């Protein structure tokens, strides 16, 4: 019997991932692993984690997280790794080009088996259809040599902070990416607040967690996401499946059986 599992932010923590997969008797020849992104950085084994995911081939699917995009921007010379980054091993690896070319082909969002998978979340003003369209736009950008360089050049920054009609590239691309890969708190209209990492019950004034807005257009969508380690995987609402339980910060790693919705932890 084939099974599909989704795992939270790996961030270079390969040993906990292997223990989790052993716990569910994961068979890489028939089972499939989904990742909510941030497969590299901050943890001890970023290179080997990246290789492990790559070597799963068609039995692995992922969305890009902010740390994955940071790696790509650094590899293209648009950002220097910081002291807290653990990316040098990848950047100096003999197979770096093969691995990074593969990573850059990955989407910001995908739909499968009744779920929407994204790294950070979906802003309240976007429907599932709109989100998929904008993710596909970014996929095209990342897979185009010229456009991807334009994007990485301006990727870092918190402005613009709200979606408006007529917003043009490359700042349009920055905002789409910030929603999908960095968002925690936003206003009812989708105005982003990207500096606060508090728990949901302590939002900045005028903002709420993206998933708590009553007018959210994806309320009926099953969403798998990561990114917000401070949530510690707590229940966020019906049809929401938070998978980042802060493994790189000393917490457990979370794995979810897609069919049964059962959680497994290290």
PELIN-V224820 format. One record per pair of residues at least 6 apart in sequence whose C-alpha atoms are under 8 Angstrom apart, sorted by the first residue. I is the first residue (numbers start at 1). J is the second residue. Records with the same first field share a line. If there is no record, write none. Layout:
I=J ; J
This chain:
2=30 ; 31 ; 32
3=30 ; 31 ; 32 ; 257 ; 258 ; 259
4=31 ; 32 ; 33 ; 34 ; 257 ; 258 ; 259
5=31 ; 32 ; 33 ; 34 ; 255 ; 256 ; 257 ; 258
6=33 ; 34 ; 35 ; 36 ; 255 ; 256 ; 257 ; 258
7=33 ; 34 ; 35 ; 36 ; 243 ; 253 ; 254 ; 255 ; 256
8=35 ; 36 ; 37 ; 225 ; 226 ; 242 ; 243 ; 244 ; 245 ; 253 ; 254 ; 255
9=35 ; 36 ; 37 ; 38 ; 39 ; 226 ; 227 ; 243 ; 244 ; 245 ; 246 ; 247 ; 253
10=17 ; 37 ; 38 ; 39 ; 40 ; 49 ; 247 ; 248 ; 253
11=38 ; 39 ; 40 ; 41 ; 42 ; 43 ; 46 ; 248
12=39 ; 40 ; 41 ; 42 ; 43 ; 44 ; 45 ; 46 ; 47 ; 48 ; 49 ; 50 ; 248
13=43 ; 44 ; 45 ; 46 ; 49 ; 247 ; 248
14=45 ; 46 ; 48 ; 49
16=253 ; 266
17=253
19=266
20=253 ; 255 ; 264 ; 265 ; 266
28=56 ; 59
29=59
30=59
31=59
32=58 ; 59 ; 60 ; 61
33=59 ; 60 ; 61
34=60 ; 61 ; 62
35=60 ; 61 ; 62 ; 63
36=62 ; 63 ; 64 ; 65 ; 117 ; 118 ; 119 ; 224 ; 225 ; 226 ; 243
37=62 ; 63 ; 64 ; 65 ; 66 ; 68 ; 118 ; 119 ; 226
38=64 ; 65 ; 66 ; 67 ; 68 ; 119 ; 227
39=46 ; 49 ; 50 ; 65 ; 67 ; 68
40=46 ; 47 ; 49 ; 50 ; 67 ; 68 ; 86 ; 87
41=67 ; 68 ; 85 ; 86 ; 87
42=84 ; 85 ; 86 ; 248
43=86 ; 248
44=86
46=86 ; 87 ; 89 ; 90
47=87 ; 89 ; 90 ; 93
50=99
51=99
53=60
54=60 ; 99 ; 102
62=106 ; 107
63=106 ; 107 ; 108 ; 109 ; 110 ; 117 ; 118 ; 119
64=106 ; 107 ; 108 ; 109 ; 119 ; 181
65=108 ; 119 ; 120 ; 181 ; 182 ; 227
66=181 ; 182
68=103
70=79
71=87
72=100 ; 104
73=79 ; 152 ; 153
74=80 ; 81
75=91
76=149
78=152 ; 153
81=87 ; 88
90=96
104=142 ; 143
105=139 ; 142 ; 143
106=139
107=135 ; 136 ; 138 ; 139
108=118 ; 119 ; 135 ; 138 ; 139 ; 177 ; 180 ; 181
109=116 ; 117 ; 118 ; 119 ; 132 ; 135 ; 180
110=116 ; 117 ; 118 ; 132
111=117
114=222
115=221 ; 222 ; 223 ; 224
116=221 ; 222 ; 223 ; 224
117=223 ; 224 ; 225
118=180 ; 181 ; 223 ; 224 ; 225 ; 226
119=180 ; 181 ; 182 ; 225 ; 226 ; 227
120=179 ; 180 ; 181 ; 182 ; 183 ; 184 ; 225 ; 226 ; 227 ; 228
121=179 ; 180 ; 181 ; 183 ; 184 ; 210 ; 211 ; 225
122=131 ; 179 ; 180 ; 210 ; 211 ; 218
123=179 ; 186 ; 190 ; 210 ; 211 ; 216
124=188 ; 189 ; 190 ; 210 ; 211 ; 213 ; 215 ; 216 ; 217 ; 218
125=188 ; 189 ; 190 ; 215 ; 216 ; 217
126=216 ; 217 ; 218
127=217 ; 218
128=217 ; 218 ; 221
134=176
135=176
138=173 ; 176 ; 177
141=147 ; 148 ; 151
142=148
150=170
151=170 ; 173 ; 174
154=170 ; 171 ; 174
155=173 ; 174
156=174
157=174
158=175 ; 178 ; 194
159=171 ; 175
160=171 ; 172 ; 175
161=175 ; 191 ; 192 ; 193
162=175 ; 189 ; 190 ; 191 ; 192
163=175 ; 190 ; 191
179=192
181=227
182=194 ; 227
183=192 ; 193 ; 194 ; 210
184=193 ; 194 ; 196 ; 197 ; 209 ; 210 ; 228
185=192 ; 193 ; 194 ; 196 ; 203 ; 204 ; 207 ; 208 ; 209 ; 210
186=192 ; 193 ; 207 ; 208 ; 209 ; 210
187=206 ; 207 ; 208 ; 210
188=207 ; 208 ; 213 ; 215
193=204 ; 207
196=203 ; 204
197=228 ; 230
198=230
199=230 ; 231
200=208 ; 209 ; 231
203=209
211=236 ; 237
219=239
220=239
221=239
222=239 ; 240 ; 241
223=239 ; 240 ; 241
224=240 ; 241 ; 242 ; 243
225=240 ; 241 ; 242 ; 243 ; 244
226=242 ; 243 ; 244
227=244
228=244
229=244 ; 245 ; 246
230=245 ; 246
231=242 ; 244 ; 245
232=244 ; 245 ; 246 ; 251
233=241 ; 242 ; 243 ; 244 ; 245
234=242
235=241 ; 242
236=242
243=254 ; 255 ; 256
244=253 ; 254
245=251 ; 252 ; 253 ; 254
246=252 ; 253
247=253
252=265 ; 266
253=265 ; 266
254=263 ; 264 ; 265 ; 266
255=263 ; 264 ; 265
256=262 ; 263 ; 264
257=263
